[in-house]
Amino acid sequence: MSGQHAELNKRSCTRCSQRKVRCDKKYPCNGCTKAEISELRDIIESSSDEESSDASYFGILPESGILRGENDSQFLDSFRIYVGSRTEALWRVYLENVAPLIAILHKPSMAQIIQSTYAGVGLAPSDEALLFSVYFAAVVSMKPADCLSILKVDHDTAIQNFKRAVSQALHRANLIKCQSLSTLQASVLFLLCCRVGGDTRLVWAESAVVIRVAQAQGVHRDGDNFGLPPFEAEIRRRLWWHICMLDMLSSRDQGVDTQIRPEMFDTKFPLNVDDHVLTPQMTEYPEPTIGFTNITICVMNCSMMTEMLWSEKLGESSNQSTQDRASRITALGKRIHEQYLNHFNLEIPIHWVFATIIRLQLSQAWLAAHFHSGQDQPFQHNDSVFETAVEIVQFAYLLQTNEATTQWSWLCKSYKEWHVMAFILSELCSRPLSPETDHAWDVVTKMYHLWQRNHPNSDALLEKPLDRLMERTTASRASKQGASSKSHPSLDPDSSNVSYLEAGDGIPYDLDQNLADFGGLDWLSNSLF
């Protein structure tokens, strides 16, 4: 085998021969590697011309947002009447579909606000803004058929009407100058759900306003510093860390750094306790729960952000080795495993969703650590890393299509593995045809089409570069197959040659997945690194 490989290396690669340049006869050769990097850079930078046509965006603001609500009392009066009889149904949808994923609210406190509406008690503008944001979140999470059944209008129309109501309610509550946590909670919940609909640039821009308002209210400082009651301090912690998540997600959508930096705040993590444990009357903090609670996903995300996004030792230091970066991820994985995942019951769908989301994030961090590698062995031709990237996309697809967890897929659809997809596509351009690359192409094509169906009008900054990578990969594979890229069917969603991957088709469907083996690697094993 080694002799045969050495014999092959004596000949220049096909690409260098075609370009008539010197080949160092390695695999991949230095010339090809540089050429691919240059082409990828051209693909990404070429989007700037099209993006320039969007410059008018900042001169024409959208009709609704946290800063665009007009004072239309007639519309609000009509909306209150319309939604009044549907409050119970919307609250139930929120509890089932939204609250498990976005634990920004204290549900018993929110239930009291809803009871006030039943009693005909007029709500303060801040509480009404929060109530309308809950309604909006519930509508966004609905399936179109459920929306038509409950609200008697189609899903898109309902989203626009409820979005307008929230915008006006936030206008009435005077978000910029408010000192109410309820108004701030309403704006964060609203923007997190707006992002799901594809308004990523608007969400990113307006998240900056939310951050400034939060700082003006001192939410970035821990309540213990000011002797606040434990209940209030804990609610503020939940709010601040959801603002951090909003900042992280919206910044990632636009391909920019987060606005929040760790030195800007000292707010502690929320306690891992269920809502019913927290009461306004408590004088001491309760003991954190080991295992699953309704705030666990937030607490785990806090750890992930702190260790993997803001840590100077992870990815920002060019002198740090891949093993050091990967070891840090391993240590984080062990802590999360011991404190939370080991205590999950994966036969319960929401437990499985949380576990899979965290596993995906850890595996992506593992890939990122290797991507920063300065080792001689080219990262892009490491088979185990390539296989792991493909399996990450597979499980991400499963999160969005699994019938057993469909009520939470609405938020999972907004998590896009841009960089993992881009890596796989660039790999497919350079790797020879094989069953492995055919499988990888099948996976990324189906995920790509799913994104297009879910968000046909997305304005995410990385959307256009990924479109170009798809076109390039399509042409590359067609060329390798000896066919014209125009006749290649893979980008045609109506083609009979494209079989969309349904839940359970080609992806493990059993909810009882082995946590340690996720992604084809044991990310808790130091031997990997």
C-alpha positions as CSV (number, residue, x, y, z in Angstrom):
1,M,0.0,0.0,0.0
2,S,2.7,2.5,1.0
3,G,4.8,1.6,-2.1
4,Q,1.8,2.1,-4.3
5,H,1.1,5.4,-2.7
6,A,4.7,6.5,-3.1
7,E,4.5,5.5,-6.8
8,L,1.4,7.7,-7.2
9,N,3.1,10.6,-5.6
10,K,5.8,10.6,-8.3
11,R,3.3,12.1,-10.7
12,S,2.0,15.6,-10.7
13,C,-1.7,15.9,-9.7
14,T,-4.3,16.5,-12.4
15,R,-5.1,20.0,-11.4
16,C,-1.4,21.2,-11.5
17,S,-1.0,19.5,-14.9
18,Q,-4.0,21.4,-16.2
19,R,-2.8,24.7,-14.8
20,K,0.8,23.9,-15.9
21,V,2.3,24.8,-12.6
22,R,4.9,23.0,-10.4
23,C,3.5,20.3,-8.2
24,D,5.1,19.2,-4.9
25,K,3.5,15.8,-5.5
26,K,1.9,15.6,-2.0
27,Y,-1.8,15.0,-1.3
28,P,-3.2,17.5,-1.4
29,C,-0.4,19.4,-3.0
30,N,0.4,22.9,-1.8
31,G,-0.6,24.5,-5.0
32,C,-4.1,23.0,-5.0
33,T,-4.6,23.9,-1.3
34,K,-3.8,27.5,-2.0
35,A,-6.0,27.6,-5.1
36,E,-8.9,26.2,-3.1
37,I,-8.5,28.8,-0.4
38,S,-8.4,31.5,-3.0
39,E,-11.5,30.3,-4.7
40,L,-13.4,30.0,-1.4
41,R,-12.3,33.6,-0.5
42,D,-13.6,34.8,-3.9
43,I,-16.9,33.1,-3.4
44,I,-17.4,34.8,0.0
45,E,-16.2,38.2,-1.1
46,S,-18.2,38.2,-4.3
47,S,-21.4,38.5,-2.2
48,S,-20.3,42.1,-1.3
49,D,-21.6,43.4,-4.6
50,E,-25.1,42.0,-4.0
51,E,-25.0,43.0,-0.4
52,S,-24.3,46.6,-1.5
53,S,-27.8,46.7,-3.1
54,D,-29.2,46.3,0.4
55,A,-27.7,49.5,1.6
56,S,-31.1,51.1,1.4
57,Y,-32.2,48.7,4.1
58,F,-31.0,51.1,6.8
59,G,-33.0,53.9,5.2
60,I,-36.2,52.0,5.0
61,L,-37.1,50.5,8.4
62,P,-39.5,47.5,8.6
63,E,-43.1,48.0,9.6
64,S,-42.7,46.3,12.9
65,G,-39.9,45.8,15.4
66,I,-39.1,46.9,18.9
67,L,-38.6,50.5,17.7
68,R,-41.3,50.7,15.0
69,G,-44.6,50.4,16.8
70,E,-47.0,53.2,16.1
71,N,-49.6,54.3,18.5
72,D,-52.7,52.9,16.9
73,S,-55.2,52.5,19.7
74,Q,-58.0,51.3,17.4
75,F,-55.9,48.4,16.2
76,L,-54.9,47.5,19.8
77,D,-58.5,47.7,21.0
78,S,-59.6,45.3,18.1
79,F,-56.6,43.0,18.8
80,R,-57.5,42.7,22.5
81,I,-61.1,41.7,21.7
82,Y,-59.9,39.3,19.0
83,V,-57.3,37.6,21.2
84,G,-59.3,37.6,24.5
85,S,-61.2,34.4,23.8
86,R,-58.1,32.7,22.6
87,T,-55.8,33.5,25.6
88,E,-56.1,30.1,27.2
89,A,-55.3,28.3,24.0
90,L,-52.3,30.5,23.3
91,W,-51.0,30.2,26.8
92,R,-51.2,26.4,26.6
93,V,-49.3,26.5,23.3
94,Y,-46.7,28.7,24.9
95,L,-46.2,26.3,27.8
96,E,-45.9,23.3,25.6
97,N,-43.9,24.6,22.6
98,V,-42.0,27.7,23.8
99,A,-41.3,27.6,27.6
100,P,-39.2,24.4,27.5
101,L,-36.8,26.0,25.0
102,I,-36.9,29.7,26.1
103,A,-37.0,29.8,29.8
104,I,-36.9,33.5,30.2
105,L,-40.1,33.9,32.1
106,H,-41.2,32.8,35.6
107,K,-44.3,30.9,34.6
108,P,-46.2,31.3,37.9
109,S,-45.8,35.1,37.7
110,M,-46.9,35.1,34.0
111,A,-49.9,33.0,35.0
112,Q,-51.0,35.7,37.4
113,I,-50.9,38.3,34.6
114,I,-53.1,36.1,32.5
115,Q,-55.5,35.6,35.3
116,S,-55.8,39.4,35.5
117,T,-57.0,39.5,31.9
118,Y,-59.7,36.9,32.8
119,A,-60.8,39.1,35.7
120,G,-61.0,42.1,33.4
121,V,-58.3,44.0,35.2
122,G,-56.5,46.5,33.0
123,L,-52.8,45.7,32.5
124,A,-49.9,48.0,32.9
125,P,-48.3,48.7,29.5
126,S,-45.2,46.7,30.4
127,D,-47.3,43.7,31.4
128,E,-49.4,43.9,28.2
129,A,-46.2,44.0,26.1
130,L,-45.1,40.9,27.8
131,L,-48.4,39.2,27.4
132,F,-48.5,40.1,23.7
133,S,-44.9,38.7,23.3
134,V,-46.1,35.4,24.8
135,Y,-48.9,35.4,22.3
136,F,-46.5,36.1,19.4
137,A,-44.1,33.3,20.6
138,A,-47.0,30.9,20.7
139,V,-48.1,31.8,17.2
140,V,-44.5,31.5,15.8
141,S,-44.2,28.0,17.3
142,M,-47.5,26.7,15.8
143,K,-47.9,24.4,12.9
144,P,-49.9,26.1,10.1
145,A,-52.8,23.7,10.6
146,D,-53.0,24.5,14.3
147,C,-52.8,28.2,13.7
148,L,-55.8,28.0,11.3
149,S,-57.7,25.9,13.8
150,I,-57.1,28.2,16.8
151,L,-56.8,31.6,15.2
152,K,-58.9,31.1,12.1
153,V,-56.3,32.8,9.9
154,D,-53.3,31.4,8.0
155,H,-49.9,31.3,9.8
156,D,-48.2,34.1,7.9
157,T,-51.1,36.5,8.4
158,A,-51.2,35.6,12.1
159,I,-47.5,36.2,12.6
160,Q,-47.7,39.6,10.9
161,N,-50.7,40.7,13.0
162,F,-49.3,39.5,16.3
163,K,-45.9,41.1,15.5
164,R,-47.6,44.4,14.9
165,A,-49.4,44.1,18.2
166,V,-46.2,43.5,20.1
167,S,-44.5,46.4,18.4
168,Q,-47.2,48.7,19.4
169,A,-47.3,47.4,22.9
170,L,-43.6,47.9,23.3
171,H,-44.0,51.5,21.9
172,R,-46.7,52.1,24.6
173,A,-44.4,50.7,27.3
174,N,-41.6,53.1,26.2
175,L,-38.9,50.4,25.9
176,I,-36.0,52.9,25.6
177,K,-36.7,54.7,28.8
178,C,-38.4,51.9,30.8
179,Q,-37.3,50.6,34.1
180,S,-39.5,47.6,34.0
181,L,-38.1,44.1,33.7
182,S,-41.4,43.0,32.0
183,T,-40.8,45.3,29.0
184,L,-37.3,44.1,28.6
185,Q,-38.4,40.5,28.9
186,A,-41.0,41.2,26.3
187,S,-38.5,42.6,23.8
188,V,-36.0,39.7,24.3
189,L,-38.7,37.0,23.8
190,F,-40.0,39.0,20.8
191,L,-36.6,39.2,19.1
192,L,-35.7,35.6,19.7
193,C,-38.9,34.6,18.0
194,C,-38.6,37.1,15.2
195,R,-35.2,35.6,14.3
196,V,-37.0,32.3,13.7
197,G,-39.0,33.9,10.9
198,G,-35.8,35.0,9.1
199,D,-35.6,38.7,10.2
200,T,-32.0,38.1,11.2
201,R,-30.6,41.5,10.3
202,L,-33.4,43.4,12.0
203,V,-33.0,41.2,15.1
204,W,-29.2,41.7,15.1
205,A,-29.6,45.5,14.9
206,E,-32.3,45.8,17.5
207,S,-30.5,43.4,19.9
208,A,-28.0,46.2,20.4
209,V,-30.8,48.4,21.7
210,V,-31.9,45.6,24.1
211,I,-28.4,45.3,25.4
212,R,-28.1,49.0,26.1
213,V,-31.5,49.1,27.8
214,A,-30.5,46.1,30.0
215,Q,-27.3,47.9,31.0
216,A,-29.3,51.0,31.8
217,Q,-31.4,48.9,34.1
218,G,-28.3,47.3,35.6
219,V,-29.3,43.8,34.6
220,H,-25.6,43.2,33.6
221,R,-24.7,43.4,37.3
222,D,-25.6,40.6,39.6
223,G,-28.4,41.4,42.1
224,D,-26.3,40.2,45.0
225,N,-24.1,43.2,44.5
226,F,-27.0,45.5,45.5
227,G,-28.7,43.4,48.1
228,L,-31.7,42.5,45.9
229,P,-34.1,39.9,47.1
230,P,-33.2,36.4,45.9
231,F,-36.3,36.1,43.7
232,E,-35.6,39.3,41.8
233,A,-31.9,38.6,41.5
234,E,-32.7,35.2,40.0
235,I,-35.2,36.6,37.5
236,R,-32.6,39.2,36.4
237,R,-30.1,36.4,35.9
238,R,-32.4,34.5,33.6
239,L,-33.1,37.7,31.6
240,W,-29.5,38.7,31.2
241,W,-28.3,35.3,30.0
242,H,-31.1,35.1,27.5
243,I,-29.9,38.5,26.2
244,C,-26.5,36.9,25.9
245,M,-28.0,34.1,23.9
246,L,-29.8,36.5,21.7
247,D,-26.6,38.4,21.1
248,M,-24.7,35.2,20.3
249,L,-27.3,33.9,17.9
250,S,-28.0,37.2,16.0
251,S,-24.3,37.9,15.7
252,R,-23.6,34.4,14.3
253,D,-26.4,35.0,11.8
254,Q,-24.5,38.0,10.5
255,G,-21.1,36.6,10.7
256,V,-19.8,39.1,13.2
257,D,-18.5,39.1,16.8
258,T,-20.8,39.4,19.7
259,Q,-21.6,42.8,21.2
260,I,-21.3,41.4,24.7
261,R,-17.9,40.6,26.1
262,P,-17.3,38.8,29.4
263,E,-15.6,41.8,31.0
264,M,-18.9,43.8,30.6
265,F,-20.9,42.0,33.2
266,D,-20.7,40.0,36.4
267,T,-24.2,38.5,36.4
268,K,-24.1,34.9,37.7
269,F,-25.6,31.9,36.0
270,P,-29.3,31.1,36.8
271,L,-29.8,28.4,39.4
272,N,-30.8,25.0,37.9
273,V,-34.2,24.9,39.7
274,D,-37.8,24.6,38.5
275,D,-40.0,27.6,38.4
276,H,-42.2,26.5,41.3
277,V,-39.2,26.5,43.6
278,L,-38.8,30.3,43.1
279,T,-41.2,32.5,45.0
280,P,-41.2,36.3,45.6
281,Q,-41.4,35.5,49.4
282,M,-38.2,33.5,49.6
283,T,-35.3,34.9,51.6
284,E,-32.6,32.5,50.6
285,Y,-31.6,30.8,47.4
286,P,-32.8,27.2,46.9
287,E,-30.3,24.5,46.4
288,P,-29.6,23.8,42.7
289,T,-31.0,20.6,41.2
290,I,-28.8,17.9,39.8
291,G,-30.3,16.9,36.5
292,F,-33.2,18.1,34.4
293,T,-35.3,21.2,35.2
294,N,-37.2,23.7,33.1
295,I,-34.1,26.0,33.1
296,T,-31.5,23.4,32.4
297,I,-31.1,24.2,28.7
298,C,-30.3,27.8,29.6
299,V,-27.8,26.9,32.3
300,M,-26.0,24.5,30.0
301,N,-25.9,27.2,27.3
302,C,-24.4,29.6,29.8
303,S,-21.5,27.2,30.4
304,M,-21.1,26.7,26.7
305,M,-21.0,30.4,26.0
306,T,-18.5,31.1,28.8
307,E,-16.1,28.3,27.9
308,M,-16.3,28.2,24.1
309,L,-17.3,31.7,23.0
310,W,-15.7,34.0,25.5
311,S,-12.7,32.1,26.7
312,E,-9.4,33.6,25.5
313,K,-7.8,30.2,25.8
314,L,-10.2,28.5,23.3
315,G,-9.6,29.4,19.7
316,E,-8.3,33.0,20.1
317,S,-4.8,32.1,21.0
318,S,-2.7,31.2,17.9
319,N,-0.1,29.6,20.2
320,Q,-2.4,27.1,21.8
321,S,-2.3,23.6,20.4
322,T,-5.3,21.6,19.1
323,Q,-4.9,19.2,22.0
324,D,-5.2,22.1,24.5
325,R,-8.3,23.4,22.9
326,A,-9.9,20.0,22.5
327,S,-9.0,19.1,26.1
328,R,-10.8,22.2,27.3
329,I,-13.9,21.1,25.4
330,T,-13.6,17.6,26.8
331,A,-13.5,19.0,30.4
332,L,-16.6,21.0,29.7
333,G,-18.3,18.0,28.2
334,K,-17.5,15.9,31.3
335,R,-18.9,18.6,33.6
336,I,-22.1,18.9,31.7
337,H,-22.4,15.1,31.5
338,E,-22.0,14.6,35.2
339,Q,-24.2,17.5,36.3
340,Y,-27.0,17.1,33.8
341,L,-26.9,14.6,30.9
342,N,-26.2,11.6,33.0
343,H,-29.5,12.3,34.9
344,F,-31.7,12.7,31.7
345,N,-34.2,10.2,30.7
346,L,-33.8,10.0,27.0
347,E,-37.1,8.2,26.6
348,I,-38.7,11.6,27.4
349,P,-38.6,13.6,24.1
350,I,-37.7,17.0,25.6
351,H,-34.8,15.4,27.4
352,W,-33.6,13.9,24.2
353,V,-33.9,17.3,22.4
354,F,-31.8,19.1,25.1
355,A,-29.1,16.3,25.0
356,T,-28.9,16.4,21.3
357,I,-28.6,20.2,21.1
358,I,-25.8,20.1,23.6
359,R,-24.0,17.3,21.9
360,L,-24.2,19.1,18.6
361,Q,-22.7,22.2,20.2
362,L,-19.9,20.3,21.8
363,S,-19.1,18.4,18.5
364,Q,-19.1,21.7,16.6
365,A,-16.6,23.1,19.2
366,W,-14.5,20.0,18.7
367,L,-14.5,20.7,15.0
368,A,-13.6,24.3,15.6
369,A,-10.7,23.3,17.8
370,H,-9.3,21.2,15.0
371,F,-10.0,23.8,12.4
372,H,-7.6,26.1,14.3
373,S,-4.9,23.5,14.0
374,G,-1.6,24.5,12.7
375,Q,-0.4,21.0,12.3
376,D,1.2,19.8,9.0
377,Q,-1.5,17.3,8.3
378,P,-4.2,19.2,6.5
379,F,-7.4,19.5,8.6
380,Q,-9.6,19.4,5.6
381,H,-8.5,15.9,4.6
382,N,-8.9,14.3,8.0
383,D,-11.4,11.5,7.5
384,S,-12.7,11.3,11.1
385,V,-13.3,15.1,11.2
386,F,-15.1,14.9,7.8
387,E,-17.3,12.1,9.0
388,T,-18.1,13.9,12.3
389,A,-19.1,17.0,10.3
390,V,-21.5,14.9,8.2
391,E,-23.1,13.3,11.3
392,I,-23.5,16.8,12.9
393,V,-25.6,17.8,9.9
394,Q,-27.5,14.5,10.1
395,F,-28.5,15.0,13.7
396,A,-29.3,18.7,13.1
397,Y,-31.7,17.5,10.4
398,L,-33.2,15.0,12.7
399,L,-33.9,17.7,15.3
400,Q,-36.0,19.5,12.7
401,T,-37.9,16.5,11.2
402,N,-38.4,14.0,14.0
403,E,-42.1,13.5,14.5
404,A,-41.6,12.6,18.2
405,T,-40.2,16.1,18.9
406,T,-42.0,18.2,16.3
407,Q,-43.5,20.7,18.7
408,W,-40.0,22.1,19.4
409,S,-38.7,21.9,15.8
410,W,-39.8,25.5,15.2
411,L,-36.8,26.8,17.1
412,C,-34.3,24.2,16.0
413,K,-35.0,25.3,12.4
414,S,-33.3,28.6,13.3
415,Y,-30.1,27.0,14.3
416,K,-28.0,26.8,11.1
417,E,-24.7,24.9,10.9
418,W,-23.3,27.4,8.4
419,H,-19.6,26.6,9.0
420,V,-20.1,22.8,9.2
421,M,-22.0,22.9,5.9
422,A,-19.4,25.1,4.3
423,F,-16.6,22.7,5.4
424,I,-18.4,19.7,4.0
425,L,-19.0,21.4,0.7
426,S,-15.4,22.5,0.3
427,E,-14.4,18.9,1.2
428,L,-16.6,17.5,-1.5
429,C,-15.0,19.7,-4.1
430,S,-11.5,18.3,-3.3
431,R,-12.3,14.7,-2.5
432,P,-12.8,12.0,-5.1
433,L,-16.1,10.4,-5.7
434,S,-16.8,7.6,-3.2
435,P,-19.7,6.1,-1.2
436,E,-18.7,8.4,1.7
437,T,-18.8,11.6,-0.4
438,D,-22.0,10.5,-2.0
439,H,-23.6,10.1,1.4
440,A,-22.2,13.4,2.5
441,W,-23.6,15.1,-0.6
442,D,-27.0,13.5,0.1
443,V,-27.0,14.8,3.7
444,V,-26.0,18.4,2.9
445,T,-28.3,18.6,-0.1
446,K,-31.3,17.6,2.0
447,M,-30.4,20.0,4.8
448,Y,-29.9,22.8,2.2
449,H,-33.3,22.2,0.7
450,L,-34.9,22.1,4.2
451,W,-33.4,25.5,4.9
452,Q,-34.8,26.9,1.6
453,R,-38.3,25.6,2.4
454,N,-38.3,26.9,6.0
455,H,-36.8,30.3,5.3
456,P,-37.1,31.2,1.6
457,N,-36.6,34.9,2.3
458,S,-33.8,34.7,4.9
459,D,-31.5,37.7,5.1
460,A,-28.7,35.9,7.0
461,L,-25.3,37.2,5.8
462,L,-23.9,33.7,5.2
463,E,-26.8,32.6,3.0
464,K,-25.4,33.8,-0.3
465,P,-21.8,32.5,0.2
466,L,-23.3,29.1,1.0
467,D,-25.5,29.3,-2.1
468,R,-22.3,29.8,-4.1
469,L,-20.6,26.9,-2.4
470,M,-23.5,24.7,-3.3
471,E,-23.3,25.8,-6.9
472,R,-19.6,25.2,-7.0
473,T,-19.9,21.7,-5.4
474,T,-22.7,20.8,-7.8
475,A,-20.5,21.7,-10.7
476,S,-17.5,19.9,-9.2
477,R,-19.4,16.7,-8.7
478,A,-21.0,16.9,-12.2
479,S,-17.5,17.4,-13.7
480,K,-16.2,14.3,-11.8
481,Q,-19.1,12.3,-13.0
482,G,-18.5,13.4,-16.6
483,A,-21.7,15.3,-16.8
484,S,-22.7,18.9,-17.4
485,S,-23.4,20.9,-14.2
486,K,-26.6,22.1,-15.9
487,S,-27.9,18.6,-16.1
488,H,-27.1,17.8,-12.6
489,P,-30.4,17.5,-10.6
490,S,-29.2,17.9,-7.1
491,L,-30.3,21.5,-6.7
492,D,-33.7,21.0,-8.2
493,P,-36.1,20.3,-5.3
494,D,-38.7,18.9,-7.7
495,S,-36.4,16.4,-9.3
496,S,-37.3,12.8,-8.9
497,N,-33.7,12.0,-8.3
498,V,-33.7,13.9,-5.0
499,S,-35.2,11.8,-2.2
500,Y,-35.8,14.1,0.7
501,L,-34.7,12.6,4.0
502,E,-37.6,12.0,6.2
503,A,-37.4,11.4,10.0
504,G,-35.8,8.0,10.5
505,D,-34.7,7.6,6.9
506,G,-30.9,7.1,7.0
507,I,-30.6,8.7,10.5
508,P,-31.0,6.9,13.8
509,Y,-34.5,7.5,14.9
510,D,-34.4,5.8,18.3
511,L,-34.6,8.5,21.0
512,D,-32.4,6.5,23.3
513,Q,-29.2,7.5,21.6
514,N,-25.8,6.8,23.3
515,L,-24.6,10.2,24.4
516,A,-21.0,9.2,24.5
517,D,-21.0,8.0,20.9
518,F,-22.8,10.9,19.3
519,G,-21.3,12.2,16.1
520,G,-19.1,9.1,15.5
521,L,-16.8,10.2,18.3
522,D,-16.5,10.0,22.0
523,W,-16.1,13.6,22.8
524,L,-15.5,12.6,26.5
525,S,-12.4,10.6,25.6
526,N,-9.0,12.3,25.8
527,S,-7.6,9.7,23.4
528,L,-9.3,11.6,20.6
529,F,-7.1,14.5,21.1
